[in-house]
Structure formats: structure tokens, C-alpha cells
Amino acid sequence: MRSLPEPAPPTLGSTLLGYEEKLDMWKPSPLSSGLDTADTEALGGGLRYGEITAVAGANGTGKTLLAYQTIASHLIASEDGDVALIATTDPPLARLRDILLRRLDRQAWEPEFRQSGYVYRKEARTGDPPQDIQIRVTSMLERVRLSRVFDFPGAAEAIGEFSARLDEGENQQRDTAMRDEDFERVRAAANNQGITEKNSLIPEANDDTIKRSTVADLNAPIHLPASMIVIDHFANVVGPMMTKSQTQGHAMLTSCIRSLQHLTRRRNICTVIVNAAVGIRRQSTQYLRKSDDQVSVFKSTLGKPALGKLFSYLIDTSIFLTILPRSKEDAESAYGVDRVNSDFTRVGVIEVLKDRKGSREGRWSSFVIAAGIELRSVQ
């Protein structure tokens, strides 16, 4: 009778706890959205590593700009970290370049003050950024690995290729660390036996004093440079799959997001999925849905993220961007019975609909978009 292979030994809870503690210790600080007020008021410091964040909204609400601002924050904060940009449409990389130029220029610029009586005025820089900043931006863009996909299998394949690259880098670092560990163990054993480096006598490999320690677990985490995954306009590839077969589409989406979630947590990756919104009325920023399905803290926001409730259960954080009237008078002009003025002032609102950890849910902040590449607080 053919004997069955022995089952894998169970993993102790203490080992898993140590694994989680190491990951938390190596987890970088949250990524800034490019707007300090939004980071403080709504996002609790920014977008977290080790989590999947979905940014949803209608066209023109700034969801892609928010994703690109977090890419810029990642490239600036991590000198070795790379970005996997999975785009379902033509990505505006020139926009990302301009965002990096603007932010690096502001960081490098030493404010000059000109005294005029008792008033101090800060002089803004004019003209193009210095050459060294442009060279630095070019080197940063080389760490952005763009994958242009046209369907859901293409997006899943791009995620798998990025995961394989990270595994390869981890294996190389692990081999290097194990060789260094073996060398230190051999040298320590030689010193204990009174062997000096001059006579170059190395103990045998089967000596108990230099056998590989069982502490060196092959599954132990390796500290790698921080990474980021951005999937732009994810609904473009998921929607056709759902239309063809709802059941099969949900199964494939669930499998993909769970694999992505495992990769995100295991590697401490900041994953951002740019999603669409449903319930939008054409040629308007107002949404139409039943009031009993309200997801926002704002009564006038009747839309919701696309891809259904199943998708929201799979991710860690759900962010919704909308355009709302700025003041009470603007709201009366937009939604009141007597709409005397259709040209009212609008502001963007970033709102946290869901937070798996529960600390940011329901928080929001307002902003305006400047020059198409910058988020500014509402004055």
C-alpha cells in the first residue's frame, strides 16, 4: 500500500505573533494624500501600508489625482520603493511628472522673506524647477512600472508579475542573509575551538556547532523596500466581466482581491484601487438613489462606489469623493425650490465610508483642485 506523505507541521501561535510584530515594526508611515487637512481631518495621517484602499467617485471629482498624489508621496518617502501602476486607460504620466516637480520644488525651495516695514512677505519661485530636481523626478519615474491592461485576466496577470518580482527580491535577500549567518556561525565555532584565521582551519559542515539553526525559518519575513500598487479605473475591466456572468464575475473578483489582500499584508504594500461611482445623473454632479441606501453622511450625496457591496467587504478602506455646494447659500441655489442661480460655488469632499479598523469611518474633509495637479484646502 502506498504511504501518504506526512502532513506539514503546524505553525505555532507564537511564531505567527512574531511574524505580525515584525511586519508592524517594518510598516512605514501612512502616505500623504498631498493635502495636510485631508490627512489630519479625514484619513488619520494618510493611506496606510498593508491595506487595500479604494478611492471612488464620479468623473472630475479628483480620484485619479488623489491616487497620483499618493504615488508621489511614496516615491519621495521611499528612495528604493517602486510602484506597480496598472492602468485600464491611457495613464496621464505627464500629470504625475508635474505633481512630482511641484512637490519637490516646494520642498527644496528655501523661503525668502523680504522685509517691508513690519510686514514680512514670502516670495514665490517663478520659472521652471532647477535642473537637479528635474533629474531627480526622472529617476523617480523609472521606479514606476506601468502595465497597460484591457481586461480582468490582464489585471490579475499584472498583479501576479509584480508579486513574482517581490518574491525574487526576497529570495535574493534571504540567501544573502543566510550566507552571512552561516559565516558568522562558522567563525564563532572556530573561535570557540581556538582556531584562528591564519591557519584557515574551518570545522566540518556536519559539526553540531555549526549546523544550521532551526530558528532561521524560511517563512520568516524579510525587510524589503516599501512598495505600492495602484489599479486605475478598476471598474473598466470588472464591469464587462460582471455583465457577462454575475456569479462567475463575483467569484473571480473575490479570488483576485483576496490574493491581492494577502500580498498587500504580507509585503506591507500600500494598494490603491481607483473605482467608479454609480447612481450618477448625466450632466450633473448630483446622484440619484433611494434614500434608504444612503452611504454618505451628507444627505445630498446619494451616490455610492461601484462594484457592489461584495467589493466593499473585501477591501480595508473605502474613500468616496464628491462635489458639493460650498455654503448654505450655494446649497439653496443647487437644491432649493427656487433655484435662482445655477452657477454656485462647489468644493470637493473626501469622505471615509468604511475603515476596517474603525478609527476613520465617517470622517471627511473638503478641498479644491488647483491647476489640475494640486489639492488645496478650502479657505
C-alpha positions in Angstrom: 0.0 0.0 0.0 1.3 3.4 -1.0 2.1 5.5 2.0 0.7 9.0 2.2 3.1 11.9 2.6 3.4 13.3 6.1 1.3 16.5 6.8 3.1 19.7 7.2 3.9 20.5 10.8 1.5 23.1 12.4 2.7 26.7 12.9 2.8 27.8 16.5 0.8 30.8 17.5 3.9 32.4 19.0 5.6 32.2 15.5 2.6 33.9 13.8 2.6 36.6 16.5 6.3 37.2 16.0 5.6 37.4 12.2 2.9 40.0 12.7 5.0 42.0 15.1 7.9 42.2 12.6 5.5 43.3 9.9 4.1 46.1 12.1 7.6 47.1 13.1 8.6 47.5 9.5 5.4 49.2 8.4 6.2 52.7 7.0 4.2 55.7 8.0 1.0 56.4 6.1 1.2 58.0 2.7 0.1 61.6 2.4 -2.8 62.5 0.1 -1.0 65.7 -0.8 -3.3 67.7 1.4 -2.5 68.2 5.0 -6.0 69.0 6.1 -7.4 65.8 4.5 -4.7 63.7 6.1 -5.5 65.2 9.5 -9.2 65.5 9.4 -10.3 62.5 7.3 -7.5 60.0 6.7 -5.9 59.8 10.1 -2.5 60.6 8.7 -2.9 59.3 5.2 -3.3 56.0 3.3 -1.8 53.0 5.3 0.6 50.4 4.1 -0.5 46.8 4.4 -4.1 47.8 3.5 -6.2 48.0 0.3 -7.8 51.4 -0.1 -10.5 52.0 -2.7 -11.0 55.6 -4.0 -14.3 56.0 -5.7 -16.1 59.0 -7.3 -17.7 60.3 -10.4 -15.7 61.8 -13.3 -14.0 65.0 -12.3 -14.1 64.5 -8.6 -10.3 64.1 -8.3 -10.0 60.4 -7.5 -7.1 59.8 -10.0 -5.4 63.0 -8.8 -5.6 61.7 -5.2 -4.1 58.4 -6.3 -1.3 60.2 -8.1 -0.6 62.3 -5.1 -0.1 59.2 -3.0 2.2 57.8 -5.7 4.3 61.0 -5.4 4.3 60.7 -1.6 5.6 57.1 -1.9 8.3 57.9 -4.4 9.5 60.8 -2.3 9.4 59.0 1.0 11.0 55.7 -0.2 14.2 56.0 -2.1 14.2 52.4 -3.2 10.5 51.6 -3.2 8.8 51.0 -6.6 5.2 51.4 -7.8 3.2 49.0 -9.9 0.8 51.2 -11.9 -1.9 49.0 -13.5 -3.9 51.2 -15.9 -7.0 50.3 -17.8 -7.0 53.6 -19.7 -4.2 55.8 -21.0 -2.4 56.9 -17.9 -1.5 60.7 -17.7 2.1 60.2 -16.7 2.8 63.8 -17.6 0.5 64.7 -14.8 2.4 62.6 -12.3 5.6 64.2 -13.5 4.2 67.7 -12.9 3.0 66.6 -9.4 6.5 65.4 -8.5 8.1 68.6 -9.9 5.7 70.8 -7.9 6.2 68.9 -4.6 10.0 68.5 -4.9 10.3 72.2 -5.9 8.4 73.2 -2.8 10.5 71.0 -0.5 13.8 72.2 -1.9 12.9 75.9 -2.0 14.2 77.9 0.9 11.5 80.6 1.5 13.0 84.1 1.1 11.4 86.8 3.0 11.5 90.5 2.1 11.1 93.0 4.9 8.8 95.9 4.2 8.3 97.9 7.4 6.8 95.5 9.9 5.4 93.2 7.2 7.2 90.0 6.0 6.1 88.7 2.7 7.1 85.3 1.2 8.3 85.5 -2.4 7.2 82.6 -4.6 9.6 81.0 -7.1 9.0 81.7 -10.7 10.0 79.8 -13.8 10.9 76.1 -14.2 12.3 74.0 -11.4 16.1 73.6 -11.1 17.8 71.0 -13.3 18.7 68.8 -10.3 15.0 68.5 -9.4 14.1 67.5 -12.9 16.8 64.9 -12.9 15.6 63.5 -9.6 12.0 63.3 -10.9 13.2 61.4 -14.0 14.9 58.9 -11.7 11.8 58.5 -9.6 9.6 57.8 -12.7 12.0 55.0 -13.5 10.7 53.2 -10.4 7.1 53.3 -11.7 6.4 50.1 -13.6 3.4 50.7 -15.9 1.2 47.8 -17.0 -1.5 48.6 -19.6 -4.3 46.1 -19.3 -7.5 45.7 -21.3 -9.4 43.0 -19.4 -9.7 41.4 -16.0 -7.3 38.5 -16.7 -4.7 41.1 -17.8 -5.1 43.0 -14.5 -4.7 39.7 -12.5 -1.6 38.8 -14.5 0.0 42.2 -13.9 -0.5 41.7 -10.1 1.0 38.2 -10.3 4.1 39.5 -12.2 4.6 42.2 -9.6 4.3 39.6 -6.8 6.8 37.4 -8.6 9.3 40.3 -8.7 8.9 40.9 -5.0 9.4 37.1 -4.3 12.6 37.1 -6.3 14.0 40.1 -4.4 13.1 38.5 -1.1 14.8 35.2 -2.1 17.9 37.1 -3.0 18.0 38.9 0.3 17.2 35.7 2.2 20.1 33.8 0.5 22.4 36.7 1.3 21.3 36.8 5.0 21.6 33.0 5.4 25.1 33.0 3.9 26.1 35.8 6.3 24.6 33.8 9.2 26.5 30.7 8.2 29.7 32.6 8.0 29.2 34.1 11.5 28.3 30.7 12.9 31.4 29.1 11.4 33.6 31.9 12.7 32.1 31.7 16.1 32.6 27.9 16.2 36.2 28.3 15.1 36.9 30.9 17.8 35.5 28.6 20.4 37.8 25.8 19.3 40.8 28.1 19.3 41.2 28.2 15.6 42.5 31.5 14.1 42.0 32.9 10.7 45.8 32.5 10.0 45.7 28.7 9.8 42.4 28.8 8.0 41.1 25.6 9.6 37.3 25.5 9.2 35.3 22.9 11.1 33.4 20.3 9.1 30.0 21.2 7.8 28.4 18.3 9.8 29.8 19.6 13.1 27.0 20.2 15.6 28.4 23.5 16.5 27.8 24.9 13.0 24.7 23.2 11.9 22.0 25.5 10.6 19.8 26.8 13.3 16.2 25.9 13.2 15.5 29.5 14.2 16.2 30.5 10.6 12.7 29.9 9.4 12.3 30.0 5.6 8.9 31.7 6.1 10.2 34.5 8.3 9.6 37.9 6.9 12.4 39.8 5.1 12.6 43.6 5.3 12.2 44.9 1.8 11.8 48.4 0.4 8.3 49.7 0.6 6.2 49.1 -2.5 2.9 50.4 -3.8 0.2 49.1 -6.2 -2.2 51.4 -8.0 -5.0 50.0 -10.1 -6.6 52.8 -12.1 -10.2 52.6 -13.2 -10.7 49.1 -12.0 -14.4 49.1 -12.9 -13.4 49.3 -16.6 -12.2 45.6 -16.5 -14.6 44.3 -13.8 -17.8 45.7 -15.3 -17.7 43.7 -18.6 -17.0 40.5 -16.6 -19.9 41.1 -14.3 -22.2 41.8 -17.3 -21.3 38.5 -18.9 -21.8 36.3 -15.8 -22.7 37.8 -12.5 -21.9 34.6 -10.5 -18.7 33.9 -12.2 -17.7 37.5 -12.1 -18.2 37.8 -8.4 -16.2 34.6 -7.9 -13.3 35.8 -9.9 -13.4 39.2 -8.3 -13.4 37.7 -4.8 -10.4 35.4 -5.6 -8.4 38.3 -7.1 -9.0 40.7 -4.3 -8.3 38.1 -1.6 -5.0 37.2 -3.3 -4.2 40.9 -3.6 -5.1 41.4 0.1 -2.7 38.6 1.1 0.1 40.1 -1.0 -0.6 43.6 0.4 -0.4 42.4 4.0 2.5 40.1 3.6 4.6 42.7 1.9 3.3 45.8 3.7 2.2 47.3 0.3 0.1 50.4 0.0 -2.6 49.3 -2.5 -4.9 51.8 -4.0 -7.8 50.8 -6.3 -9.4 53.7 -8.2 -13.1 52.9 -8.6 -16.1 54.5 -10.3 -19.4 55.6 -8.8 -23.0 54.6 -9.6 -26.3 56.4 -9.4 -25.0 59.5 -11.2 -27.3 61.7 -13.2 -25.9 62.7 -16.6 -24.5 66.2 -16.9 -24.7 66.6 -13.2 -22.7 66.0 -10.1 -25.8 65.0 -8.1 -26.6 61.3 -7.6 -30.0 59.6 -7.7 -30.7 56.6 -5.4 -33.1 55.6 -2.8 -32.7 57.3 0.5 -32.7 54.0 2.4 -29.5 53.1 0.7 -27.6 56.1 1.9 -23.8 55.6 2.4 -22.6 59.1 3.0 -23.0 61.4 6.0 -24.2 64.1 3.6 -27.9 63.9 2.7 -27.2 65.5 -0.7 -24.7 62.7 -1.6 -26.9 59.9 -2.9 -24.3 58.1 -4.9 -22.2 55.1 -3.9 -19.0 53.3 -5.1 -19.4 50.9 -7.9 -18.7 47.1 -7.9 -21.4 46.4 -5.3 -21.3 45.5 -1.6 -19.2 42.5 -2.1 -16.2 44.6 -3.2 -16.6 46.9 -0.2 -16.4 43.8 2.1 -13.1 42.7 0.6 -11.2 45.9 0.9 -9.9 47.7 4.1 -10.8 51.3 3.5 -13.4 52.9 1.2 -13.0 56.6 0.3 -15.7 58.4 -1.6 -15.1 61.7 -3.4 -18.0 64.0 -4.3 -18.6 67.6 -5.4 -20.9 69.6 -3.1 -22.0 73.2 -2.7 -19.6 75.2 -0.6 -22.0 77.2 1.6 -25.7 77.2 2.7 -26.5 79.8 0.1 -24.8 77.6 -2.6 -26.8 74.6 -1.4 -30.1 76.6 -1.7 -29.1 77.6 -5.2 -28.3 73.9 -6.1 -31.1 72.0 -4.3 -33.7 74.6 -3.2 -37.2 75.1 -4.6 -36.4 78.5 -6.0 -33.2 77.8 -8.0 -32.3 81.4 -8.9 -28.7 80.7 -9.8 -27.2 77.6 -11.3 -23.7 78.9 -11.1 -22.9 78.2 -7.5 -19.6 77.6 -5.8 -18.6 74.0 -5.5 -16.0 72.2 -3.4 -14.7 68.7 -3.3 -15.3 66.4 -0.4 -13.2 63.4 0.6 -15.1 61.1 2.9 -14.2 57.8 4.5 -17.2 55.4 4.1 -15.5 52.3 5.6 -12.4 51.7 7.7 -11.8 48.1 8.8 -10.0 49.4 11.9 -12.9 51.7 12.6 -11.0 54.8 13.5 -11.7 56.9 10.4 -15.2 55.9 9.3 -17.5 58.9 8.8 -14.7 61.5 8.8 -14.4 63.9 5.9 -12.6 67.0 4.6 -13.1 69.5 1.9 -10.7 70.6 -0.9 -10.4 72.3 -4.2 -8.3 71.3 -7.2 -5.7 73.8 -8.4 -4.1 73.7 -11.9 -5.3 70.1 -12.3 -2.4 68.7 -10.3 -2.8 70.0 -6.7 -5.2 69.5 -3.9 -5.8 72.6 -1.7 -7.7 73.2 1.4 -10.8 75.4 1.4 -10.1 78.8 2.8 
